[in-house]
Amino acid sequence: MKTLRDILYNVSIREVHGSTDTTVKSLSIDSRAIGQGDAFIAIKGVHADGHLFIEKAITQGAAAIICEEMPQNLANGVTYVLVNSSATAAGIIAGNFYDNPSHKLRLVGVTGTNGKTTIATLLFRLFSKLRYHCGLLSTVQNQIGDKVVPATHTTPDAIHLNALLAEMVDEGCEYVFMEVSSHAVHQQRIAGLKFAGGIFSNITHDHLDYHKTFDEYIRVKKAFFDGLPQTAFALTNLDDKRGNVMLQNTRAKKQSYSLKTVADFKGKILENNLTGLVMTVNEKEVHFRLIGEFNAYNLLAVYGAATLLGQDKDEVLQALSDLSGAEGRFDYITSANDRIIGIVDYAHTPDALLNVLATIKNLRKGNEQVITVVGCGGDRDTAKRPVMAAVATEHSDKVILTSDNPRSEDPVAIIQQMEAGIPVHQKKKSLSITDRKEAIKTAVSLANPEDIILIAGKGHEKYQEVQGVKHPFDDKQVLREILELMGK
């Protein structure tokens, strides 16, 4: 427990009604979670305005209200704090409440459209292998050492984020690696955190349902680097045309990685097949277990970050060579009888899908068919739907359009929007099957020995969300069961 005065340190305050000597037991941005003596932070969110729930928070025992708009009627015994931005205040207040855990460990953020999960996961596994106690905050899962904490968002809200970081400090973590989503930056979920470094992977068409324009999406990503302190490093991918743009205004130490041009961390692919990558990293030849050019970039980012964090270069390369990737990222199985290769990947943007299909093309030894099963999520960027279908049909022999997570939308309507992107001369390559399990079953039935089946879009997810209900669904498990059932 802390006093309100303590947790308001460094917050931009416009007005206070009541005593700041009030003791605060806990924090919440959800009025339903408020208990006696808690502080409620009213945030104007995407779907709801917390200011509408101030009275409810007070009836549940809130001792303090932090808000951007002062209520007309002020309750006795409650302290009201008017701030410029409740979202920004939430990050700073949460940091103060949990004794600023990000200052007690080395926190590295990874941002970009594709590769965030793999880079953060590889860094976590690498530093764990180098005998450090580490934390991980990712789309797939959060981890404190060996303990797994389920992830509900790419980046948790500011209060849960600081609570997790505080737990990591208590558990003795020295390093924490986290994905930093554009939503988290825009919604100030990372406000008040101290980063030791930031990594940029790439930026492509995504989340325009939220950011509205690509320029705004870029600006938000860049804001993460703009906020890094002078003591941090900012590591960027020079082969992305916006790689340098990200670091234009950063105060952090600027560093770069590349496969195509001169950079601080330079790589070159020598071999790329199902046994992994052979590449040079700053002139040293290394074999990695990961596959594909996109993973070559991920490995360079991890190598660069580890080096910038003071690790021995040779030890890093040796440890990295033995690591596997994140679950649901080019995750493959081979069937027992027909040697069909089944690949499950989280690719849910046109660029990510193209990267995976380009990698598969390089893995083909002869005339194997590539059969792609792909859908698009509901309540998300609609502009990418026809593009996803166009990419799939251009680079596959057969394509089955199906449901991803339709959420509140009609899955048939989503598939119809995808179909609009398929050129007339490629229509005969595609099928549309709404039921995802049936689509995977059809792909398996169409596959000949040694063909390659790609199931894209959901990757690590263990559910399918339909009309607000999450139904159990694991692409890799479903694929494995169908291959066995069909005796392939």
Summary of the structure (lengths in Angstrom):
residues: 488
radius of gyration: 24.0
end to end distance: 60.3
largest distance: 77.7
contacts: 1776
relative contact order: 0.08
helix: 35%
strand: 24%
